[in-house]
Amino acid sequence: MMKNKTAIIIAFFLCIIFGNWHHCNSQSVSQENLRQKDIENYLRTARVISDIIDPQAGRTEGWIISLDDGKIARRGYFKHMNRTRPHFIPDSYKYEIAAYELNKLLNLDIVPPLVEREINGMKGSLQILIEDFMKESERKRRKIEPPDPINFQNTLEEINVFENLVYDECFDADDTFVQKKDWKVWRIDYSEAFAPFSDKMPGCKITRCSKKLYQNLMKLEDDVIKAKLTPYLNEEELNALLNRKKLIIEKIKQLIKERGEESVLF
């Protein structure tokens, strides 16, 4: 029994150290959260070795940051633009943080870990950089089929529900990244999300949802969302988010009533 426990612990920490997302995802939610916390701590504390700014990009574009904590070198993506609403062209790192925090509240694992950090005198969001990936748009163009089509499609359905919730462009194939090694799917770039509209995203039809996400949406209390996201969203954005949560739950309930739970929840 002791050997089995030791093996599990060793496997988990190897997961964290070497970025073996497939094995991490097979662990429990609590272990998944530990991995997120480990990466968050790295992003907060690792020494900045260098930053790369594309000279052809605008001043508001993100930077690729090289990091090292003395044990492992990684890269992050730093966004410092903070143009929040009511600006007529909103674009803010605070919306990135809000999306990640909401992703955690729902016990999802579709937004790469990120933290708020100051670099070169500017506050922003520092997100772990996804390496060795292809965009979903590239996968479609090259007609590359996933090794587990059902699980892959289920993840896209889960992302679609989340996109409705945060009111960000749905089915965004350029912001959906697929890691080549294990087909782990990530959805990035929420810097323009959380528009203060109380309805679901136009053209972003919800047809199915994971049981986990559906149950967590119903369990997640509005006061908890407000407490966690108030530093990043204004009152209008928060109220719209809460209303969208309610509408999404009602939509899934309606689908279950019409088609049956087995056809809707996976």
C-alpha positions in Angstrom: 0.0 0.0 0.0 2.8 2.4 0.9 4.6 1.7 -2.4 1.4 2.5 -4.3 1.0 5.8 -2.6 4.6 6.7 -3.2 4.3 5.8 -6.9 1.3 8.1 -7.2 3.0 11.0 -5.5 6.1 10.6 -7.7 4.1 10.4 -10.9 2.2 13.5 -9.9 5.3 15.6 -9.3 6.9 14.3 -12.5 3.7 15.5 -14.2 4.3 19.0 -12.9 8.0 19.2 -13.5 8.0 17.9 -17.1 4.6 19.3 -18.2 3.1 15.9 -18.9 -0.5 17.3 -19.2 -2.1 14.0 -20.2 -1.1 12.3 -17.0 -2.0 15.4 -14.9 -5.5 15.5 -16.4 -6.1 11.9 -15.3 -5.6 12.9 -11.7 -8.3 14.2 -9.4 -9.5 17.8 -9.4 -7.5 18.5 -6.2 -4.3 17.4 -7.9 -5.3 19.4 -11.0 -5.6 22.5 -8.8 -2.2 21.7 -7.2 -0.6 21.8 -10.7 -2.3 25.1 -11.4 -1.0 26.5 -8.1 2.5 25.2 -8.8 2.6 27.0 -12.2 1.1 30.2 -10.8 3.8 30.2 -8.1 6.4 29.8 -10.8 5.0 32.7 -12.8 5.0 34.9 -9.7 8.5 34.2 -8.5 10.7 33.0 -11.4 13.4 35.4 -12.4 12.8 37.3 -15.7 15.8 36.4 -17.9 14.7 38.3 -21.0 11.7 39.7 -22.9 11.1 39.6 -26.6 9.0 42.4 -28.2 8.1 42.1 -31.9 9.5 45.3 -33.4 6.7 45.1 -36.1 4.0 44.8 -33.5 2.2 47.7 -31.9 3.0 48.9 -28.4 0.0 47.1 -27.0 1.1 43.7 -28.2 2.2 41.1 -25.6 5.7 40.1 -24.9 7.3 36.7 -24.7 9.1 36.4 -21.4 11.9 34.0 -20.6 11.8 32.8 -17.0 14.0 30.7 -14.7 13.5 29.7 -11.1 17.0 28.0 -10.8 15.5 24.6 -11.5 13.7 24.9 -14.8 13.5 27.4 -17.6 10.1 28.2 -19.1 8.5 31.0 -21.1 5.5 33.2 -20.5 3.3 35.6 -22.4 2.9 39.0 -20.8 0.0 41.4 -21.6 0.1 44.9 -20.1 -2.7 46.7 -22.0 -5.3 47.9 -19.6 -8.1 49.5 -21.6 -11.2 48.5 -19.6 -14.8 49.5 -20.3 -16.4 51.9 -20.8 -13.6 52.5 -23.3 -15.1 52.1 -26.8 -12.4 49.6 -27.8 -11.9 47.5 -24.6 -8.7 45.5 -24.4 -7.4 44.6 -20.9 -5.2 42.1 -19.2 -7.7 42.2 -16.3 -10.2 40.3 -18.5 -7.6 37.7 -19.0 -7.3 37.2 -15.3 -11.0 37.2 -14.8 -11.4 34.4 -17.4 -8.7 32.3 -15.7 -10.2 32.8 -12.3 -13.7 31.9 -13.5 -12.1 28.8 -15.2 -10.8 27.8 -11.8 -14.0 28.4 -10.0 -15.7 26.0 -12.4 -12.9 23.4 -11.9 -12.1 23.6 -15.6 -8.7 23.3 -17.2 -9.1 25.1 -20.5 -7.3 28.4 -19.8 -3.6 28.2 -19.3 -2.4 29.3 -15.8 -1.6 33.0 -15.4 -1.0 35.6 -12.7 -0.9 39.3 -12.3 2.7 40.5 -12.2 4.7 43.7 -12.7 7.5 43.5 -15.3 9.6 46.4 -16.4 7.5 48.8 -14.3 4.2 47.7 -15.8 1.5 45.5 -14.3 -0.1 42.9 -16.5 -1.0 39.3 -16.9 1.8 36.7 -17.2 0.5 33.5 -18.7 2.5 30.2 -19.2 3.4 30.0 -22.9 1.9 27.0 -24.7 4.7 25.3 -26.5 4.7 22.9 -29.5 1.1 23.4 -30.5 -1.0 23.8 -33.5 -4.0 26.1 -33.8 -7.4 24.5 -34.3 -7.6 26.5 -37.6 -4.4 24.7 -38.8 -5.7 21.3 -37.7 -8.9 21.8 -39.7 -7.0 23.1 -42.7 -4.6 20.2 -42.7 -7.5 17.7 -41.9 -5.6 16.2 -39.0 -7.9 13.9 -37.0 -7.5 13.7 -33.2 -6.6 10.2 -31.8 -9.7 10.4 -29.6 -12.3 12.2 -31.6 -15.1 12.0 -29.1 -13.0 13.4 -26.2 -11.7 16.1 -28.5 -15.1 17.2 -29.6 -16.4 17.1 -26.0 -13.6 19.5 -25.0 -14.6 21.9 -27.8 -18.2 21.7 -26.6 -17.1 22.6 -23.1 -15.1 25.5 -24.4 -18.1 26.7 -26.4 -20.2 26.9 -23.1 -17.4 28.8 -21.5 -17.1 31.2 -24.4 -20.9 31.9 -24.0 -20.4 32.5 -20.3 -17.5 35.1 -20.7 -19.0 36.5 -23.9 -16.0 36.0 -26.1 -15.8 35.0 -29.7 -17.1 31.5 -30.0 -15.6 28.7 -32.1 -12.4 30.8 -32.3 -10.1 28.4 -34.1 -7.2 30.8 -34.0 -7.3 31.1 -30.2 -7.9 27.4 -29.6 -4.5 25.7 -29.2 -3.9 21.9 -29.4 -0.7 20.6 -27.9 0.9 18.1 -30.4 2.3 15.8 -27.7 -1.0 14.8 -26.0 -3.8 16.7 -27.8 -4.5 18.8 -24.7 -6.8 21.6 -25.8 -6.4 25.2 -24.5 -8.4 28.4 -25.2 -6.5 31.6 -24.9 -6.9 35.4 -25.3 -9.8 36.8 -23.4 -8.6 40.4 -23.4 -11.8 41.7 -25.0 -14.2 39.3 -23.1 -17.0 40.1 -20.6 -19.0 42.5 -22.7 -21.9 43.8 -20.6 -24.6 41.9 -22.5 -27.0 39.7 -20.6 -27.8 37.3 -23.4 -25.8 34.4 -24.8 -23.3 35.0 -27.6 -25.0 35.4 -31.0 -24.3 32.5 -33.2 -22.7 30.6 -30.4 -25.2 27.7 -30.1 -25.1 25.5 -27.1 -26.0 21.9 -27.9 -24.1 19.8 -25.3 -22.2 20.2 -22.1 -20.1 18.1 -19.7 -21.8 16.9 -16.5 -19.0 18.5 -14.5 -19.4 21.9 -16.0 -23.2 21.8 -15.8 -23.1 20.8 -12.1 -20.5 23.4 -11.3 -22.4 26.1 -13.0 -25.4 25.3 -10.8 -23.4 25.0 -7.6 -21.3 28.2 -8.1 -22.9 31.0 -6.1 -23.2 34.5 -7.5 -21.6 35.9 -4.4 -18.5 33.7 -4.9 -18.1 35.0 -8.5 -18.5 38.6 -7.3 -15.9 38.2 -4.6 -13.4 36.7 -6.9 -13.9 38.8 -10.0 -14.7 42.3 -8.6 -11.1 43.4 -8.8 -11.2 42.8 -12.6 -14.8 43.5 -13.8 -17.0 46.5 -13.2 -20.6 46.1 -11.8 -22.2 46.1 -15.3 -19.9 43.4 -16.6 -20.4 41.3 -13.4 -24.2 41.5 -13.5 -24.2 40.5 -17.2 -22.0 37.6 -16.5 -24.3 36.4 -13.7 -27.3 36.7 -16.0 -25.6 34.7 -18.7 -24.8 32.0 -16.2 -28.5 31.7 -15.4 -29.5 31.6 -19.1 -26.9 28.9 -19.9 -28.2 26.7 -17.0 -31.8 27.2 -18.2 -30.7 26.4 -21.8 -29.1 23.1 -20.8 -32.1 22.2 -18.6 -34.3 22.8 -21.7 -32.1 20.6 -23.9 -32.2 17.8 -21.3 -36.0 18.0 -21.2 -36.3 18.0 -25.0 -33.6 15.4 -25.9 -32.8 13.5 -22.7 -29.8 13.7 -20.4 -27.7 11.2 -22.2 -27.9 13.2 -25.5 -27.0 16.4 -23.8 -24.5 15.7 -21.0 -21.3 13.8 -21.4 
